Amino acid sequence: MLIQKLEIPVKGMHCANCAGKISRILNSCDGVKESVVNYSSENAIVTFDPTVVSLQKICRIINECGYYVPLRTIKDAGFEFRGETDAETKENADKWQLTERRWMAARIIVAFVFSIFLMIFMNIPVIGIHHNMLFQLLLSLPAFVFVSWPIFKTGFRDLLSRSLTMDVMYCLGIGTAFTASLMGMFNIVLTSEFIMFDTSIMLAGFLTLGRYLESRAKGRTSESIKKLIEQQPDTACVVRNGTESVISVDDVRTGDFVIVKPGERIAVDGEVIKGESSADESMISGESMPVVKSPGCMVKGGTINQSGVLTFIATRVGKDTMLSQIVNLVRSAQSSRPPVQKIADLAVAWFIPVILCIAVLTFVIWYYAAGATLFFSLTTMIAVLVIACPCALGLASPTAVIVGIGRGAELGILIKNGDVLEEISRVDTVVFDKTGTLTKGKPEVVEILAVNGSEEELLTLAVSLEKNANHPLADAIVRMADARKIQSIDVTDFKSDSGLGVQARLDNCIIMAGSMAYLEKNSTDCSAVGATVNSWYQSGRSVVAVAKNGIIHGIMAIADRIHEHAAGAVRQLNKMGMDTVILSGDNERAVSAVGLQIGIRKVIAGVLPESKYDEIKKLQQTGKKVAFVGDGINDAIALSQADVGIAIGNGSDIAIESGNIVLVKSDPLDCVAAIILGKKVFTRIKQNLFWAFAYNILLIPLAAGALYPFYGITFKPEFAAFAMALSSVTVVIMSLMLKGFRPQTE
């Protein structure tokens, strides 16, 4: 069975019920396994069997529901679909959105101009016009039809498809006000007291204003993903068969030689083979400092080459580039829904039937039980119909998720789904892998002690031997020699003793390099450096000793340097009340030394990768909520078992599948920033939901006249419509406040 999962942009949704309606219809379609429609991000993620239902049919179903899929062409063969990264699709969607907003703006202007004129004519005597009901009708009818037509069109469409949406509610409210005005005008059951043409137009105007403001605000929630998409250049300069040519970035292939000049964006991922420069990678990593690029360094598509000309070989193109992976990851995460949203979804599902019952009950109680006038009873019922709004509930979680995850992407923190936000708010224990997480992951020579001869002579002997070895400690010595520009000497009769040490012949002399045990085994007196060696061992360093003809020439301390931000990250986590642990496969002496230096007392050492799973599980069984921070490759099992897995990336080779959160930079402080950001976003979701519920709980009774018997306070229908407009806008603005949030790390 071939299962396809696609993201389809959907325009024209007016409330959370619209999203629910599309989802229900798609889920009832044969071949559709699952559909998740997001009102806030205006998209549908559909999982379907293409052998049963085609992509064209899915889009046609959405269009037949009265919504708009902004795709000019859909290629079924191969299921080519790039959504908003496709230039034609994005241009078409933007044009539709711009046209829609212009029409809404025109309707808002007409609504308020005509309703204000009508209010003047109906309340201020002007040559008897306020008594001329026919004039009022002729003035209001064209404006009413123009302003309210989209609402009635959508409402009737939803009724025909047996869906109760907010447009149906608004149709009832606006329609009741206008119909009552007509009946009062012609004295059909009602009197002239019920003429409120101005109210009906103003109601439609405020509802349109609310949608306009909401549309503008929602458009800003996805700016971060748009910024990422815009980083991809359209063209690239490639060298093929010795000839330079500028081609579309879509035509760049793996293995192509690409030239990038100062100030240009790098087209695809690759490895530098010629030139030196620096690159601005802030749009991917969030790091403001330029990164030096020279032969052997990796470059990332979408970043900016700053100073020199670089030639690089393309290693990742198209959807495989790091930028494309980030865009897809962020887009998918923004469409996810944290578990707390289920509360709002349940409320939205029952919202409209309950409000209809409250509206009818309001009329019945006031008119029949309380003996109020028909006019008062009718206007309170209309106020209830238009003030109730599930949109704020539907927007509370998605908008915060979209903005928060987008903000994380700007900071180099990739959150894979909305569920993580809820989990991270409960984390009380952070477990770190050591190598590559708290340390640089690359052993370096940190100290040299020459006994017989100079440091230069010692390094010459060492590099002459170690250049032939295959060991991380040997690599560290070779890098040190290269940095000091020390040349090696060719040796003969090279021998290696299974990781303990190496020896060879140099100018009729036997030279050796290796552990203390290896040199002592080969009759070398090491007593002169014994005290220093023990001191280095206690600090968790590895020691390489060098000897010539049985006489020790010196020793070198090699260590995996602790990341400069590791201690600060641990200190801040401790201040936040978190327990911190190191979980490593290294020996206990080395792990304890690192823990002592950065402030972690609890260390679990000598643990194999597959056993880390069991250690995480033991912590969870004691009631701990665990976040595990690892390099995302060797620690995949532990990352998957933890409540929140945080994968440390190395910038160009990100382990996206390993954790719930991926840190683009290998910086422990970003782990702290991720936890702070996650907690902040989840707190904002809860705040949004609180205000959305509070709005409806407080204002619906107010619109129904609950305070009228005590204080004489009522809510006019037009004010109710304005309050409804503000509710959704308030929730979106609260979410947008996350755009400027920067986690405070040491």
C-alpha positions, 0 to 999 in steps of 0.5 A: 500500500502506497501512502502519501502525506502532503501539506495543502494550503487552504484559504478562505477559512473563517473560524475553527469550525471551518477547519473542523468541517473540512477535516470531517469531509476529508476523513469521510472520503475513501482513501483518506487515512487522516486529515488535520486542518489547521485554521491558524496556519491555513493548511491541511495535512492529508495522509491518503492512499493515491491508488484510491483517491487522487490529489486532484480529487482531494483539492476539488473536495476542499474547493467544493466545500467553498474554500480555496486551494491556491494551486495552479497545477497539481502533478499527480505523477510522482506526486510533485507538491511543494506547497508554499515553497513553490513560487507559483503557488505562493504568488497565487495564494498571496494575490488571493489573500491581498484581493480578499483583504481589499474587498474586506477593507471596502466592505468595512468602509461602506458599513461604517459610512452608511451605518453612521449616516443612518444613525444620524438620519434616524435620530436627528430630525433633518427635514423629516428624513428620520420619519421617511422609512422608505428612504432608510430602506433604499439607503441601507439595502445596497450597503447591507447586501454588499457588506453581509453578502460573504457572510450569508453566502458562507452561512447558507453553504454551510447549512446546505452541507449540514455544518453549524459554523459561526457564519450560520450564527452570524447569519441568524444575528444579522438576518434577525436584525434586518428582518425585524427592521423590515417587519417593523417598517411594514407593521407586520407583527412588529412596530417601527420601534424595531427598525434598526437598519443601522444596527444590522449594517454595523453588525456586518461591518464589525464582523468583517472588521474582526476578520480583517484584523484577524487575517492581518494578525494571522499573516504575521504568525508565519513570518519566520517560515516565510523568512526561511523560505526567502533565504533560498537563492534562485540561481547559482554559478556553476562550473561544468566542463571548464565553463562558468554558467548561471543556472537555476538552483533547481538544476544544481546537482550533487558534485557540481562545482559552485562559485559564490562571490562576496555578498551572494547567498550560497545556493546549496550545501557543500564543501569548500575546495578553494578560497577563504572567506567568512559566512553569515549563518545567523539565519540558520544557527542564530549565531551572529558572529561570522564563521570562517570558511576555508578548504575542507569547511562545509557551507550551508545553502541560504547563508551569505558569503561575506568577504572572499570568493569561494569555490565548493563542491555541492554535497546536498541539493534540493530538498536534501539541503539543511535549509530545506530540512529546517523549513520542512521540519518547522512547517510540520511542527507548526501544524501540530497540536499540543495535547492541551488543544484537545480541551479547546477542540472539545469546547469548539465542537459543542460551542455553537449548539450550546450558544443557540440554546442560550440565545433562544433561552435568553429570548424566552426568559426575558419575553415570557418569564420576565415580561420584558418588551419584545424589542429588548428580548430580541436585541439581547438574543441577537447580542448573544448570537454575535458575541459568542466566538469559538475562534479565539479558542481555535486560535489560542494554541495554533498561533502560539505554536506557530510563532513559538516554533518559528522563533525557535527556528530563528534562534537555531532551536528546531522543535519538531512538534507541539507535543514537546512544548507540553512535555518540556514544561514538566521537565525536572531532570536534564541528563547530558551525554559527555563527549560532543555535548559537554565537551568539544568531541575532538581531543586536543593536546592541552599541555606538554612537558619536555624532559630531554630536549625542547618541546619542538624536538619532542613534537617532531619525534611524536608526529613522525610516529603518530602520522602513521597511526589511526587513533584519536590521540594520534590525530590530536598530536598531528593537529598540534604539530601542524598548528606549530608548523613542525615537519615530520621525519620519515621513519622505518620499521613502523609497528603498532601495539593495539592502541597501547603505543607505536614504535619505529626506527629513525636514524638507527634509533628506536623511538616510541610513543604511547601509554606509560605502561607501553613505554615501561613494558619496553624498558623505559624509565618513566620515574622522572615524570611519574608525579606529573602523570598522576596529576594529569590522570586525576584531572581526567586527561590522557597521557602520551609519552615519547621515548628515544632509545629507552630514554624518555623525552617528554609527555603530552596531556591530551583531553577533550576540551570542555565546551566554554558554555557548559558550566554556565548552562549547568549553573543556570539549570540548577538555578531553575531547580533542575537536577543535572546528570552526566551519562557517559560511556567513558571511564569514571575518572574522566567523567567525574573530572568533567562533572567537577569542573562544570558543577555536576555531581551525579555522574553515571560512567562506563555505560554502553549506548544501548544501556543508556536507555535503561538508565533513563528509564530508571530515572523516570521510574522514580517519578522524574521527567527527563530531558536527555541531551546528546549528539543525536547519533550514538544516543538515539536510543536514549533520546527516544526514551527520554520525555524530551530528547534534545539532539545536539547538531553540528550545523551541517550534519544534523540528526533530525530524526534523533530527538524532539528538539534539534539544536543547530549549534553544538552549544550547551546553552542552547539546551537551556534556551530550548527549555526556557522557550518551550516553557514560555510558549506553553505558558502562552498557550495556557494564557490564550486558552484562559482568556478565550474561555474567560471571554465567552464565560464573562461576556455571553451572560453580559450580552444575555442581560444578566446585569440588567436587573441589578445595574441596568447594563445591557450590551447592544448587538453592534458592541457585541460584534465589536467585542467578538472581533477583539477576542480573536485579535487579542489572542493572536496579538498575545501569541505574536508577542513571542516573536521578540522573545529571547531566552535569557541565558548566561 
